[in-house]
């Protein structure tokens, strides 16, 4: 998947609710028809245009960043073309965000592999891996060994 950014300008003469609904319709179009995943949906609202476009001096701006397959992006541009309330739009690939994502993934993979190498090996007899019965048997065995050591030391002391 690639990262794309789209910016579109809606007719300022429409009511606020209609402009919001149209912006949300574009968002749902990206998710359903383009099969993209919206990362950022930013409504800028009414802004002054740099120059007159058709009959407009202002427009309602919206910026969306999304992941999608390249062949599906044409469906979004087609939607813009057939929607007369959207009088300007632009869709472009954000390679800078892709590179950032890829380098971030590489760092995470390196950290994961490094942490796997540094993990201590698990001893089969460690108490973390034993159930209660095994721990009790191990403790009993250690106590018996300690008693035998004490007994053998006492015997050595008597023999010398």
Secondary structure, DSSP 8 states (H G I E B T S, - for coil): -EEEEEEEEE-TTS-HHHHHHHHHHHHHHHHHTS--EEEEEEEEEEEEEEEEETTEEEEEEEEEEEEE-GGGHHHHHHHHHH-TTEEEEEEEE-HHHHHHHHHHHHHHHHHHHHHHHHS----TTSGGG--HHHHHHHHHHHHHHHHHHHHHHHHHHHH-
